[in-house]
Amino acid sequence: MSDATTISQQLGAAVHQNGVMNSTGVLERLFSHLFHGLVYPQIWEDPVVDMAALDLAPDEDLFCIASGGCNAMSYLTARPASVTAVDLSPAHVALLRLKAAAAQHLPDQAAFFEFFGQADRQDNVEAYDRYLAPHLDAQTRAYWEGRVLGRRRIAMFARGFYRYGALGRFIGVVHMIARLGGVNFTPLLKAQSLAAQRQFFDSQIAPLFEARAVRFLARRRAALFGLGIPPAQFDKLARDGGGDILPVLRERTRKLICDFPIAENYFAWQAFGRRYGGAGTALPPYLEPAQFDTVAHHAHCISVQNRPMTEVLTRRASGSLDCYVLLDAQDWMTDAQLNALWEQITRTARPGARVIYRTGGAPDILPGRVETSLLNRWRYDQAGSEAGFARDRSAIYGGFHLRRHAG
């Protein structure tokens, strides 16, 4: 069986809940096809919130989903003993392996920041060839040196990496729609107060949600694939809006723009500036200059696997993990998949282990779906969950959830 066939089967098991003759089933297959390539050049969950909710301590062992790799790299600032990252997308696996190698082998922090903070310099391609390629495994090197439209993939880091992938293209479409609506994001990026940010939202962004074209596009489930929202999750989002996804998207856009100072929110910079704010300003933790030595020293602790979560956990020893970061992957799962996952989480958890996850809708999706006897071994931390949701600068999710191992 080829690697491509195996990946297709894994993605299908994760996403396909309907038959191919069903319209939703067709959309599910289109969505899973995206994950053969790059979806997230940047992960869209806040690692500062993650580390605070987990109370991640030095020398603990953490399990997470790789996605764009920003969070797995950022967890290194807490000096864990190990970070085991998994992902079904070969592109995400290659990206995180590239980041880990770069932290260890680029000559200094400036070169590291130029590569992943600016991500639009020809020097990055030369640095790849000189410093990184010799240290990459064959599969990862083949990915970055593979050609797309005549260019090696690594050339994305000379042309604005964050404009690529499904998310990068989605943000590009949003900018095109905004320009057609006469919106210029520059005043938002220069805003000096939350009041100015709120005024920008009310005057410039809120009216866009009343435009006929925006309302039509937003209600098409395939239109949100670029945000990594499969059909099943789209339906959960719509339920939060009483059957209409527009109020949900409007509120989450409002939170992204209005609830956090723009100078401190790198998610807003990527959404509205298509870049980071600059060295030392709005950056994910792993790119903060003061954290470089710590990240570089611990980058060898990251292990990245192109396999499903439950399969990887099955191979772990009992009682070998302290923290789990599941992102929103459970929104995609059937009841059987959820129960299999939590059986392995519970088996591999040490006393005092913590799990965090996000949901597209507001409610916790586990009660009534995961066996009560299994879920009762995990205490839901209501205060911690509410605090995580309020502080998450990415603002894209309806719920943040923290559970603690109760033995």
Secondary structure, DSSP 8 states (H G I E B T S, - for coil): --HHHHHHHHHHHHH--S-TTSHHHHHHHHHHHHTTS---SS--S-HHHHHHHHT--TT-EEEEE-TTSHHHHHHGGG--SEEEEE-S-HHHHHHHHHHHHHHHHSSSHHHHHIIIII---HHHHHHIIIIIGGGS-HHHHHHHHSEETTEEGGGGGGS-GGG-HHHHHHHHHHHHHHHHTT---HHHHT--SHHHHHHHIIIIIGGGGGSHHHHHHHTSGGGGGGGT--HHHHHHHHHHTTT-HHHHHHHHHHHHHHSS-GGG-HHHHHHHHSS---TTSS--GGGSGGGHHHHHHHGGGEEEESS-HHHHHHTS-TT-EEEEE-TTGGGG--HHHHHHHHHHHHHHEEEEEEEEEEESSSS-S-BTTB-HHHHTTEEE-HHHHHHHHHH-TT---SEEEEEEE--
